[in-house]
Amino acid sequence: MKKSVLVTGSAGLVGSECVRFFSHKGFGVIGVDNNMRKNFFGDAASVEWNKDLLLKTAPDYVHYDFDIRDKAAIEGLFAKYDFDLIIHAAAQPSHDWAAKEPATDFDINAGGTQILLENFRKRAPGAVFIFLSTNKVYGDNPNSLPLVELEKRFELPEDHRFFGGIDESFSIDNCLHSLFGASKAAADILVQEYGRYFGLKTAAFRCGCITGPYHSGAELHGFLSYMVKCCISGKKYTIFGYKGKQ
């Protein structure tokens, strides 16, 4: 029997890559994406083109224009399909946008995640739940590390425990996160808690500054994609803080 995958944010950067990967592996893939990216960041950030491309090229892909905050719609999906895997990539992804509408940001990032987790727990407890979290859950705590300024970047000393990368043992407490970072941290902890408290298979991947050919980059989110667009079009690119260094 063909296994079934649910992907939220399925027309976005990570979601669409997941759709392509599992679809071409022979899985039945169900995607949820209502193109709120266009509402957040304008026409240039619309993912409609990517959704249309998926419907043409991904075998047996089924798309739903649902909002993940719509409890009835999400419950209906879990009643209709027996999911073996849930990949939750839908989000409000911008620090700046979150400050405009904190309640909406939290409702999408934390509330939407809880709705998905509860349906996962009740209707697909044998499945795997993967959450696309963010490295922003660490807030500005990394700035407290003994960073050394090099020509093109800031780096840790080679003998530092986090020289090869910051792992989950690094604290997310007692620092400034941004409202976006806080809403994603709430969702991240919910995913962990559903896994540990209910004995479910959950994982949170804390990504940061990722991009690719299917990214609808805009100034407020997706800076690597947006920077390439500026280079190609000759548009001025504005750098905010830290001398442009990673």
C-alpha atoms as an extended CHARMM CRD file, in Angstrom:
* protein
*
       246  EXT
         1         1  MET       CA              0.0000000000        0.0000000000        0.0000000000  PROA      1               0.0000000000
         2         2  LYS       CA              1.3240000000        3.4580000000       -0.9390000000  PROA      2               0.0000000000
         3         3  LYS       CA              2.4520000000        5.4820000000        2.0580000000  PROA      3               0.0000000000
         4         4  SER       CA              1.0060000000        8.9370000000        2.5810000000  PROA      4               0.0000000000
         5         5  VAL       CA              2.7760000000       12.2010000000        3.4610000000  PROA      5               0.0000000000
         6         6  LEU       CA              1.2380000000       15.5000000000        4.5640000000  PROA      6               0.0000000000
         7         7  VAL       CA              3.3110000000       18.6050000000        3.8290000000  PROA      7               0.0000000000
         8         8  THR       CA              2.2200000000       21.9990000000        5.1510000000  PROA      8               0.0000000000
         9         9  GLY       CA              3.6370000000       25.0660000000        3.4440000000  PROA      9               0.0000000000
        10        10  SER       CA              3.9130000000       22.7630000000        0.4480000000  PROA      10              0.0000000000
        11        11  ALA       CA              4.5160000000       25.4910000000       -2.1490000000  PROA      11              0.0000000000
        12        12  GLY       CA              7.2660000000       27.1720000000       -0.1560000000  PROA      12              0.0000000000
        13        13  LEU       CA             10.9960000000       26.5380000000       -0.2940000000  PROA      13              0.0000000000
        14        14  VAL       CA             11.3250000000       23.5320000000        2.0340000000  PROA      14              0.0000000000
        15        15  GLY       CA              7.7750000000       22.2700000000        1.5990000000  PROA      15              0.0000000000
        16        16  SER       CA              8.0240000000       22.0480000000       -2.1940000000  PROA      16              0.0000000000
        17        17  GLU       CA             11.3820000000       20.2600000000       -1.9980000000  PROA      17              0.0000000000
        18        18  CYS       CA              9.7530000000       17.7100000000        0.3240000000  PROA      18              0.0000000000
        19        19  VAL       CA              6.8290000000       17.2960000000       -2.0780000000  PROA      19              0.0000000000
        20        20  ARG       CA              9.2030000000       16.6290000000       -4.9770000000  PROA      20              0.0000000000
        21        21  PHE       CA             11.3770000000       14.2400000000       -3.0060000000  PROA      21              0.0000000000
        22        22  PHE       CA              8.6060000000       12.0470000000       -1.6020000000  PROA      22              0.0000000000
        23        23  SER       CA              6.4250000000       12.2390000000       -4.7110000000  PROA      23              0.0000000000
        24        24  HSD       CA              9.2290000000       10.9070000000       -6.9030000000  PROA      24              0.0000000000
        25        25  LYS       CA              9.9080000000        8.2000000000       -4.2960000000  PROA      25              0.0000000000
        26        26  GLY       CA              6.3850000000        6.8940000000       -4.9070000000  PROA      26              0.0000000000
        27        27  PHE       CA              4.6490000000        8.2980000000       -1.8380000000  PROA      27              0.0000000000
        28        28  GLY       CA              1.2000000000        9.8020000000       -1.9820000000  PROA      28              0.0000000000
        29        29  VAL       CA              1.7740000000       13.4800000000       -1.1160000000  PROA      29              0.0000000000
        30        30  ILE       CA             -0.9120000000       15.8100000000        0.1620000000  PROA      30              0.0000000000
        31        31  GLY       CA              0.0450000000       19.4810000000        0.3830000000  PROA      31              0.0000000000
        32        32  VAL       CA             -1.4850000000       22.3900000000        2.2780000000  PROA      32              0.0000000000
        33        33  ASP       CA             -0.6010000000       25.9680000000        1.2970000000  PROA      33              0.0000000000
        34        34  ASN       CA             -2.9030000000       28.9950000000        1.0060000000  PROA      34              0.0000000000
        35        35  ASN       CA             -0.1860000000       31.3720000000       -0.2960000000  PROA      35              0.0000000000
        36        36  MET       CA             -0.1720000000       33.5700000000        2.7960000000  PROA      36              0.0000000000
        37        37  ARG       CA              3.3900000000       34.4700000000        1.8150000000  PROA      37              0.0000000000
        38        38  LYS       CA              1.8450000000       36.8210000000       -0.7540000000  PROA      38              0.0000000000
        39        39  ASN       CA             -0.2380000000       38.4270000000        2.0010000000  PROA      39              0.0000000000
        40        40  PHE       CA              2.8250000000       38.8220000000        4.1960000000  PROA      40              0.0000000000
        41        41  PHE       CA              5.3310000000       40.1760000000        1.6730000000  PROA      41              0.0000000000
        42        42  GLY       CA              3.5300000000       41.1640000000       -1.5430000000  PROA      42              0.0000000000
        43        43  ASP       CA              3.2380000000       39.8160000000       -5.0890000000  PROA      43              0.0000000000
        44        44  ALA       CA              6.9700000000       39.1070000000       -5.4670000000  PROA      44              0.0000000000
        45        45  ALA       CA              6.7440000000       36.5870000000       -2.6200000000  PROA      45              0.0000000000
        46        46  SER       CA              3.7900000000       34.6540000000       -4.0440000000  PROA      46              0.0000000000
        47        47  VAL       CA              4.2440000000       30.8750000000       -4.2370000000  PROA      47              0.0000000000
        48        48  GLU       CA              1.4350000000       30.3560000000       -6.7390000000  PROA      48              0.0000000000
        49        49  TRP       CA              3.9690000000       29.6750000000       -9.5250000000  PROA      49              0.0000000000
        50        50  ASN       CA              5.5710000000       26.9320000000       -7.4580000000  PROA      50              0.0000000000
        51        51  LYS       CA              2.2280000000       25.3340000000       -6.6300000000  PROA      51              0.0000000000
        52        52  ASP       CA              1.3490000000       25.2390000000      -10.3450000000  PROA      52              0.0000000000
        53        53  LEU       CA              4.7380000000       23.6820000000      -11.0930000000  PROA      53              0.0000000000
        54        54  LEU       CA              4.2080000000       20.9790000000       -8.4670000000  PROA      54              0.0000000000
        55        55  LEU       CA              0.7930000000       20.0970000000       -9.8670000000  PROA      55              0.0000000000
        56        56  LYS       CA              2.3970000000       19.6360000000      -13.2960000000  PROA      56              0.0000000000
        57        57  THR       CA              5.5520000000       17.7750000000      -12.3000000000  PROA      57              0.0000000000
        58        58  ALA       CA              5.0260000000       15.9380000000       -8.9970000000  PROA      58              0.0000000000
        59        59  PRO       CA              3.3250000000       12.5510000000       -9.5710000000  PROA      59              0.0000000000
        60        60  ASP       CA              0.0240000000       12.0760000000       -7.7170000000  PROA      60              0.0000000000
        61        61  TYR       CA              0.3780000000       15.3240000000       -5.7790000000  PROA      61              0.0000000000
        62        62  VAL       CA             -2.8620000000       16.6300000000       -4.2370000000  PROA      62              0.0000000000
        63        63  HSD       CA             -3.0510000000       20.2690000000       -3.1410000000  PROA      63              0.0000000000
        64        64  TYR       CA             -5.3510000000       21.9630000000       -0.6220000000  PROA      64              0.0000000000
        65        65  ASP       CA             -5.5970000000       25.7510000000       -0.1740000000  PROA      65              0.0000000000
        66        66  PHE       CA             -6.2280000000       25.4570000000        3.5580000000  PROA      66              0.0000000000
        67        67  ASP       CA             -5.1300000000       27.7040000000        6.4000000000  PROA      67              0.0000000000
        68        68  ILE       CA             -3.4410000000       25.5770000000        9.0850000000  PROA      68              0.0000000000
        69        69  ARG       CA             -5.4520000000       27.5250000000       11.6850000000  PROA      69              0.0000000000
        70        70  ASP       CA             -8.6970000000       26.1150000000       10.2290000000  PROA      70              0.0000000000
        71        71  LYS       CA             -9.4490000000       23.3330000000       12.7190000000  PROA      71              0.0000000000
        72        72  ALA       CA            -12.3030000000       21.8220000000       10.7200000000  PROA      72              0.0000000000
        73        73  ALA       CA            -10.2700000000       21.6830000000        7.5060000000  PROA      73              0.0000000000
        74        74  ILE       CA             -7.2750000000       20.0670000000        9.2180000000  PROA      74              0.0000000000
        75        75  GLU       CA             -9.4930000000       17.5790000000       11.0350000000  PROA      75              0.0000000000
        76        76  GLY       CA            -11.0960000000       16.7140000000        7.7000000000  PROA      76              0.0000000000
        77        77  LEU       CA             -7.6940000000       15.9720000000        6.1480000000  PROA      77              0.0000000000
        78        78  PHE       CA             -6.7130000000       13.6330000000        8.9800000000  PROA      78              0.0000000000
        79        79  ALA       CA            -10.0990000000       11.9110000000        8.7170000000  PROA      79              0.0000000000
        80        80  LYS       CA             -9.6980000000       11.4210000000        4.9550000000  PROA      80              0.0000000000
        81        81  TYR       CA             -6.0680000000       10.2330000000        4.8230000000  PROA      81              0.0000000000
        82        82  ASP       CA             -3.9620000000        7.8280000000        6.8680000000  PROA      82              0.0000000000
        83        83  PHE       CA             -0.7180000000        9.7500000000        7.1480000000  PROA      83              0.0000000000
        84        84  ASP       CA              2.5940000000        7.9860000000        7.7010000000  PROA      84              0.0000000000
        85        85  LEU       CA              4.5620000000       11.2190000000        7.8130000000  PROA      85              0.0000000000
        86        86  ILE       CA              3.7250000000       14.8540000000        8.5510000000  PROA      86              0.0000000000
        87        87  ILE       CA              6.2110000000       17.5630000000        7.5400000000  PROA      87              0.0000000000
        88        88  HSD       CA              5.1420000000       20.8950000000        9.0020000000  PROA      88              0.0000000000
        89        89  ALA       CA              6.8470000000       23.7120000000        7.0890000000  PROA      89              0.0000000000
        90        90  ALA       CA              4.0510000000       26.3170000000        7.0610000000  PROA      90              0.0000000000
        91        91  ALA       CA              4.7560000000       29.4810000000        9.0570000000  PROA      91              0.0000000000
        92        92  GLN       CA              4.8160000000       33.2230000000        9.3250000000  PROA      92              0.0000000000
        93        93  PRO       CA              8.5980000000       33.4780000000        8.8170000000  PROA      93              0.0000000000
        94        94  SER       CA              9.5870000000       37.1300000000        9.3410000000  PROA      94              0.0000000000
        95        95  HSD       CA             10.8670000000       39.0250000000       12.4030000000  PROA      95              0.0000000000
        96        96  ASP       CA              9.6830000000       42.3690000000       11.0290000000  PROA      96              0.0000000000
        97        97  TRP       CA              6.2380000000       41.1640000000        9.9580000000  PROA      97              0.0000000000
        98        98  ALA       CA              5.6650000000       39.5510000000       13.3560000000  PROA      98              0.0000000000
        99        99  ALA       CA              6.1460000000       42.9290000000       15.0440000000  PROA      99              0.0000000000
       100       100  LYS       CA              3.2910000000       44.3510000000       12.9190000000  PROA      100             0.0000000000
       101       101  GLU       CA              0.7990000000       41.6610000000       13.9550000000  PROA      101             0.0000000000
       102       102  PRO       CA              2.0820000000       39.6950000000       16.9680000000  PROA      102             0.0000000000
       103       103  ALA       CA             -1.2310000000       37.9340000000       17.5570000000  PROA      103             0.0000000000
       104       104  THR       CA             -1.4540000000       36.6770000000       13.9630000000  PROA      104             0.0000000000
       105       105  ASP       CA              2.1660000000       35.5500000000       14.0520000000  PROA      105             0.0000000000
       106       106  PHE       CA              1.6280000000       33.5500000000       17.2450000000  PROA      106             0.0000000000
       107       107  ASP       CA             -1.6930000000       32.1630000000       16.0500000000  PROA      107             0.0000000000
       108       108  ILE       CA             -0.0740000000       30.7870000000       12.8840000000  PROA      108             0.0000000000
       109       109  ASN       CA              3.2470000000       29.5890000000       14.2680000000  PROA      109             0.0000000000
       110       110  ALA       CA              2.2160000000       28.2670000000       17.6780000000  PROA      110             0.0000000000
       111       111  GLY       CA             -1.5580000000       27.7960000000       17.3210000000  PROA      111             0.0000000000
       112       112  GLY       CA             -1.3990000000       26.2060000000       13.8780000000  PROA      112             0.0000000000
       113       113  THR       CA              1.2950000000       23.8210000000       15.0630000000  PROA      113             0.0000000000
       114       114  GLN       CA             -0.7960000000       22.7570000000       18.0540000000  PROA      114             0.0000000000
       115       115  ILE       CA             -3.7960000000       22.0220000000       15.8090000000  PROA      115             0.0000000000
       116       116  LEU       CA             -1.6320000000       19.7880000000       13.6230000000  PROA      116             0.0000000000
       117       117  LEU       CA             -0.0260000000       18.0670000000       16.6120000000  PROA      117             0.0000000000
       118       118  GLU       CA             -3.3920000000       17.3030000000       18.2040000000  PROA      118             0.0000000000
       119       119  ASN       CA             -4.7390000000       15.7510000000       15.0040000000  PROA      119             0.0000000000
       120       120  PHE       CA             -1.4960000000       13.8150000000       14.6430000000  PROA      120             0.0000000000
       121       121  ARG       CA             -1.8730000000       12.5210000000       18.2240000000  PROA      121             0.0000000000
       122       122  LYS       CA             -5.5230000000       11.5250000000       17.8440000000  PROA      122             0.0000000000
       123       123  ARG       CA             -5.6380000000       10.2100000000       14.2850000000  PROA      123             0.0000000000
       124       124  ALA       CA             -2.0980000000        9.2530000000       13.1960000000  PROA      124             0.0000000000
       125       125  PRO       CA             -0.1280000000        8.3760000000       16.3540000000  PROA      125             0.0000000000
       126       126  GLY       CA              1.9940000000        5.8400000000       14.4970000000  PROA      126             0.0000000000
       127       127  ALA       CA              3.2460000000        8.4640000000       12.0360000000  PROA      127             0.0000000000
       128       128  VAL       CA              6.3540000000       10.6580000000       12.2240000000  PROA      128             0.0000000000
       129       129  PHE       CA              5.9580000000       14.4170000000       12.7650000000  PROA      129             0.0000000000
       130       130  ILE       CA              8.7760000000       16.6520000000       11.4890000000  PROA      130             0.0000000000
       131       131  PHE       CA              8.6940000000       20.3600000000       12.3120000000  PROA      131             0.0000000000
       132       132  LEU       CA             10.6310000000       23.0050000000       10.4110000000  PROA      132             0.0000000000
       133       133  SER       CA             11.7980000000       25.1020000000       13.3410000000  PROA      133             0.0000000000
       134       134  THR       CA             14.4150000000       27.8570000000       13.1610000000  PROA      134             0.0000000000
       135       135  ASN       CA             17.7740000000       28.7460000000       14.7050000000  PROA      135             0.0000000000
       136       136  LYS       CA             16.0420000000       31.9340000000       15.8750000000  PROA      136             0.0000000000
       137       137  VAL       CA             14.7830000000       29.9510000000       18.8880000000  PROA      137             0.0000000000
       138       138  TYR       CA             18.2400000000       30.6780000000       20.3640000000  PROA      138             0.0000000000
       139       139  GLY       CA             17.5150000000       34.4100000000       20.2180000000  PROA      139             0.0000000000
       140       140  ASP       CA             20.5200000000       36.6780000000       20.6070000000  PROA      140             0.0000000000
       141       141  ASN       CA             22.3200000000       34.3050000000       22.9910000000  PROA      141             0.0000000000
       142       142  PRO       CA             24.8900000000       33.4150000000       20.2820000000  PROA      142             0.0000000000
       143       143  ASN       CA             26.0450000000       37.0560000000       20.4160000000  PROA      143             0.0000000000
       144       144  SER       CA             27.2500000000       36.3990000000       23.9730000000  PROA      144             0.0000000000
       145       145  LEU       CA             29.7990000000       33.8840000000       22.6810000000  PROA      145             0.0000000000
       146       146  PRO       CA             33.4540000000       35.0050000000       22.3030000000  PROA      146             0.0000000000
       147       147  LEU       CA             33.1650000000       35.8040000000       18.5830000000  PROA      147             0.0000000000
       148       148  VAL       CA             36.2610000000       36.8960000000       16.6920000000  PROA      148             0.0000000000
       149       149  GLU       CA             35.8100000000       39.3540000000       13.8050000000  PROA      149             0.0000000000
       150       150  LEU       CA             37.5400000000       38.1200000000       10.6580000000  PROA      150             0.0000000000
       151       151  GLU       CA             37.7240000000       39.7580000000        7.2220000000  PROA      151             0.0000000000
       152       152  LYS       CA             34.4140000000       38.4020000000        5.9560000000  PROA      152             0.0000000000
       153       153  ARG       CA             32.6700000000       36.8440000000        8.9540000000  PROA      153             0.0000000000
       154       154  PHE       CA             32.5190000000       36.4500000000       12.7100000000  PROA      154             0.0000000000
       155       155  GLU       CA             33.8600000000       33.1210000000       13.9560000000  PROA      155             0.0000000000
       156       156  LEU       CA             34.4430000000       31.2920000000       17.2240000000  PROA      156             0.0000000000
       157       157  PRO       CA             37.9500000000       30.2500000000       18.3240000000  PROA      157             0.0000000000
       158       158  GLU       CA             38.8260000000       26.7850000000       17.0180000000  PROA      158             0.0000000000
       159       159  ASP       CA             39.0900000000       25.3780000000       20.5530000000  PROA      159             0.0000000000
       160       160  HSD       CA             35.5610000000       26.5020000000       21.4820000000  PROA      160             0.0000000000
       161       161  ARG       CA             32.9940000000       23.7110000000       22.0730000000  PROA      161             0.0000000000
       162       162  PHE       CA             30.6260000000       25.2820000000       19.5080000000  PROA      162             0.0000000000
       163       163  PHE       CA             33.2370000000       25.9420000000       16.8030000000  PROA      163             0.0000000000
       164       164  GLY       CA             31.7070000000       23.2560000000       14.5780000000  PROA      164             0.0000000000
       165       165  GLY       CA             28.1620000000       24.4790000000       15.1990000000  PROA      165             0.0000000000
       166       166  ILE       CA             25.7300000000       25.2350000000       18.0180000000  PROA      166             0.0000000000
       167       167  ASP       CA             23.8040000000       22.1640000000       19.1850000000  PROA      167             0.0000000000
       168       168  GLU       CA             20.6500000000       21.6380000000       21.2520000000  PROA      168             0.0000000000
       169       169  SER       CA             22.5130000000       21.9830000000       24.5570000000  PROA      169             0.0000000000
       170       170  PHE       CA             22.7950000000       25.7450000000       23.9550000000  PROA      170             0.0000000000
       171       171  SER       CA             20.3050000000       27.7130000000       26.0620000000  PROA      171             0.0000000000
       172       172  ILE       CA             17.3090000000       29.4570000000       24.5310000000  PROA      172             0.0000000000
       173       173  ASP       CA             16.4950000000       31.2520000000       27.8120000000  PROA      173             0.0000000000
       174       174  ASN       CA             16.9660000000       34.7900000000       29.1450000000  PROA      174             0.0000000000
       175       175  CYS       CA             17.5790000000       36.5860000000       25.8530000000  PROA      175             0.0000000000
       176       176  LEU       CA             15.8580000000       38.6430000000       23.1440000000  PROA      176             0.0000000000
       177       177  HSD       CA             14.2360000000       36.4580000000       20.4740000000  PROA      177             0.0000000000
       178       178  SER       CA             11.9800000000       38.7660000000       18.4380000000  PROA      178             0.0000000000
       179       179  LEU       CA              8.2680000000       37.9530000000       18.4840000000  PROA      179             0.0000000000
       180       180  PHE       CA              8.7900000000       35.5920000000       15.5420000000  PROA      180             0.0000000000
       181       181  GLY       CA             11.5440000000       33.7680000000       17.4270000000  PROA      181             0.0000000000
       182       182  ALA       CA              9.2570000000       33.4550000000       20.4550000000  PROA      182             0.0000000000
       183       183  SER       CA              6.3220000000       32.0310000000       18.4700000000  PROA      183             0.0000000000
       184       184  LYS       CA              8.5970000000       29.5090000000       16.7490000000  PROA      184             0.0000000000
       185       185  ALA       CA             10.1920000000       28.5870000000       20.0930000000  PROA      185             0.0000000000
       186       186  ALA       CA              6.7160000000       27.9110000000       21.4930000000  PROA      186             0.0000000000
       187       187  ALA       CA              5.9500000000       25.6320000000       18.5520000000  PROA      187             0.0000000000
       188       188  ASP       CA              9.3590000000       23.9430000000       18.8340000000  PROA      188             0.0000000000
       189       189  ILE       CA              8.7490000000       23.1160000000       22.5030000000  PROA      189             0.0000000000
       190       190  LEU       CA              5.2270000000       21.8900000000       21.7330000000  PROA      190             0.0000000000
       191       191  VAL       CA              6.6370000000       19.4660000000       19.1550000000  PROA      191             0.0000000000
       192       192  GLN       CA              9.1570000000       18.1860000000       21.6880000000  PROA      192             0.0000000000
       193       193  GLU       CA              6.5180000000       17.8950000000       24.3940000000  PROA      193             0.0000000000
       194       194  TYR       CA              4.0610000000       15.9310000000       22.2480000000  PROA      194             0.0000000000
       195       195  GLY       CA              6.8910000000       13.5390000000       21.4860000000  PROA      195             0.0000000000
       196       196  ARG       CA              8.0100000000       13.0320000000       25.0740000000  PROA      196             0.0000000000
       197       197  TYR       CA              4.7070000000       13.3510000000       26.9300000000  PROA      197             0.0000000000
       198       198  PHE       CA              2.6280000000       11.1910000000       24.5830000000  PROA      198             0.0000000000
       199       199  GLY       CA              5.4300000000        8.9200000000       23.3530000000  PROA      199             0.0000000000
       200       200  LEU       CA              5.1180000000       10.0570000000       19.7310000000  PROA      200             0.0000000000
       201       201  LYS       CA              7.7810000000       10.2970000000       17.0270000000  PROA      201             0.0000000000
       202       202  THR       CA              8.5400000000       14.0040000000       16.6440000000  PROA      202             0.0000000000
       203       203  ALA       CA             11.5670000000       16.0220000000       15.5430000000  PROA      203             0.0000000000
       204       204  ALA       CA             12.3410000000       19.7410000000       15.1980000000  PROA      204             0.0000000000
       205       205  PHE       CA             14.9320000000       20.9190000000       12.6720000000  PROA      205             0.0000000000
       206       206  ARG       CA             16.3500000000       24.3630000000       13.5410000000  PROA      206             0.0000000000
       207       207  CYS       CA             17.3020000000       25.7420000000       10.1360000000  PROA      207             0.0000000000
       208       208  GLY       CA             18.5690000000       29.2060000000        9.2670000000  PROA      208             0.0000000000
       209       209  CYS       CA             19.3900000000       31.1930000000        6.1140000000  PROA      209             0.0000000000
       210       210  ILE       CA             18.5040000000       28.3860000000        3.7100000000  PROA      210             0.0000000000
       211       211  THR       CA             17.5380000000       28.9840000000        0.1000000000  PROA      211             0.0000000000
       212       212  GLY       CA             17.1940000000       27.3480000000       -3.2900000000  PROA      212             0.0000000000
       213       213  PRO       CA             15.6500000000       27.6870000000       -6.7650000000  PROA      213             0.0000000000
       214       214  TYR       CA             12.1070000000       27.3310000000       -5.4160000000  PROA      214             0.0000000000
       215       215  HSD       CA             12.4100000000       30.2180000000       -2.9540000000  PROA      215             0.0000000000
       216       216  SER       CA             10.0870000000       33.2090000000       -3.4520000000  PROA      216             0.0000000000
       217       217  GLY       CA             12.5230000000       35.5350000000       -1.7190000000  PROA      217             0.0000000000
       218       218  ALA       CA             11.5400000000       39.0370000000       -0.6000000000  PROA      218             0.0000000000
       219       219  GLU       CA             13.2990000000       41.7680000000        1.3720000000  PROA      219             0.0000000000
       220       220  LEU       CA             11.5700000000       40.8370000000        4.6240000000  PROA      220             0.0000000000
       221       221  HSD       CA             12.2590000000       37.1150000000        4.2460000000  PROA      221             0.0000000000
       222       222  GLY       CA             14.5370000000       34.9550000000        2.1310000000  PROA      222             0.0000000000
       223       223  PHE       CA             17.4720000000       37.3590000000        1.9770000000  PROA      223             0.0000000000
       224       224  LEU       CA             19.7840000000       35.0290000000        0.0330000000  PROA      224             0.0000000000
       225       225  SER       CA             17.2330000000       34.5940000000       -2.7530000000  PROA      225             0.0000000000
       226       226  TYR       CA             16.4020000000       38.3030000000       -2.6320000000  PROA      226             0.0000000000
       227       227  MET       CA             20.0940000000       39.2290000000       -2.8330000000  PROA      227             0.0000000000
       228       228  VAL       CA             20.5080000000       37.1690000000       -6.0140000000  PROA      228             0.0000000000
       229       229  LYS       CA             17.4560000000       38.8920000000       -7.4880000000  PROA      229             0.0000000000
       230       230  CYS       CA             19.0260000000       42.2640000000       -6.7100000000  PROA      230             0.0000000000
       231       231  CYS       CA             22.3270000000       41.2140000000       -8.3040000000  PROA      231             0.0000000000
       232       232  ILE       CA             20.5810000000       40.0910000000      -11.4930000000  PROA      232             0.0000000000
       233       233  SER       CA             18.2570000000       43.0830000000      -11.7500000000  PROA      233             0.0000000000
       234       234  GLY       CA             20.7350000000       45.7120000000      -10.5590000000  PROA      234             0.0000000000
       235       235  LYS       CA             18.4520000000       46.7350000000       -7.7020000000  PROA      235             0.0000000000
       236       236  LYS       CA             20.0640000000       48.3090000000       -4.6280000000  PROA      236             0.0000000000
       237       237  TYR       CA             20.5570000000       45.8310000000       -1.7740000000  PROA      237             0.0000000000
       238       238  THR       CA             20.4870000000       47.2440000000        1.7470000000  PROA      238             0.0000000000
       239       239  ILE       CA             22.5590000000       45.7020000000        4.5380000000  PROA      239             0.0000000000
       240       240  PHE       CA             21.2380000000       46.0510000000        8.1080000000  PROA      240             0.0000000000
       241       241  GLY       CA             23.8350000000       45.7960000000       10.8700000000  PROA      241             0.0000000000
       242       242  TYR       CA             26.8650000000       43.6140000000       11.6440000000  PROA      242             0.0000000000
       243       243  LYS       CA             28.8580000000       45.1070000000        8.7270000000  PROA      243             0.0000000000
       244       244  GLY       CA             27.2520000000       42.6160000000        6.3660000000  PROA      244             0.0000000000
       245       245  LYS       CA             29.1580000000       39.7640000000        8.0070000000  PROA      245             0.0000000000
       246       246  GLN       CA             27.6970000000       36.4420000000        8.9520000000  PROA      246             0.0000000000
